[in-house]
Amino acid sequence: MHFHLFLSAAVFLLPFQLQAAGFERITLASSPAIDIGIWYPSSSPVPDAANTPFRQAVAMNGTPEGSGLPMVLLSHGNGGWMGGHADTALALAEAGYVAVALTHPGDNGEDESASPSEWLISRPADISETIDYMLSDWTYADRIDPGRVGVFGFSAGAYTALVVAGAVPGLTLARQRCFDVPDEFTCGIGMLDDVDPAELGPRLRDVAGDDRVSAVSAAAPGLGYGFDKTALADVSVPVQIWSGAIDDRVPHDTNGANIAANLPNMPEVHVVENAGHFAFLAECDPRLREINPEIWNMVCVDADGFDRAAFHQLFNKKIIEFFDSSLPRPDRQ
């Protein structure tokens, strides 16, 4: 399935919100430590004013509501953080999901010390380690259905989600692409310059494929030109792909479209008109305009006529619908 999405006021509103959301922030005792935010359905009281860094009002440390809850993990892009997709996490929680957003160690806004040769491996491992925690050690682990786990990822997070689903990117292929077409953004910034395919290939195979993951949504998938049919042969779960039609960092033709063409099963593909790379991030805090105008202009300013807030209502709705239809329900197992 391949859709071009146009913004239309008629499709923006979610049909309903099931309930309020609780929130908990935890640092996993891993090495290195992984900071996670957990949104979940809760009937605990929610304050009138925002009480999180994400400008959301949630039941802080409230008690989860329900049982057999599906879970979606959210993986941010390079230099991001757990709050980059907070609106999507909240929408998932309100729809009855446990939504777990990571801040990837060594590849986040406060710490970018990990080189690509490191985070190509560590990011998928972070997801699996977080799944371990949520299903075994989280206080409310028994509320989660371990057979209904999905992953959403953006940019490098989309790469992460695909690897967790079983993909093993062809690093030699990707480096050849950079040699042939150095204007590809990730090639131009030298993202793969320190990558040794012979050394990283076996390590990637070690972290690829967590069989607890049953569906993947990938927005603006990074390094998509490195995924051929061989790389994607073991991805058997349903995949949803999002691309911005004017994304000059991860162009659809060489990334999202390439992945879609090489997956063994037909994915759900959305190409969003007038959307750039950062259109998939939650709306920025307006204070950022004054604090860091350079980042504001790069990340927060969309093309003329593109309404990020309105788009995200549709975006989140479609993500929920995808996971609703893709994660196996108890009566289908």
Secondary structure, DSSP 4 states (H G I P E B T S, - for coil): -EEEE---GGG-S-S-----EEEEEEEE-SSS-EEEEEEEEB-S---SS--STTS---EETPPB--SSEEEEEEE--TTB-GGGGHHHHHHHHHTT-EEEEEE-TTSBSS-----HHHHHHHHHHHHHHHHHHHHHTSTTGGGEEEEEEEEEEETHHHHHHHHHTT----HHHHHHHHHH-TTSHHHHTTTTTT--HHHHHHHHHHH---TTEEEEEEES-TTGGG--HHHHTT--S-EEEEEETT-SSS-TTTTHHHHHHHSSSPPEEEEETT--GGGGSPPPPTTHHHH-HHHIIIIIPPPTT--HHHHHHHHHHHHHHHHHHHSPPGGG-
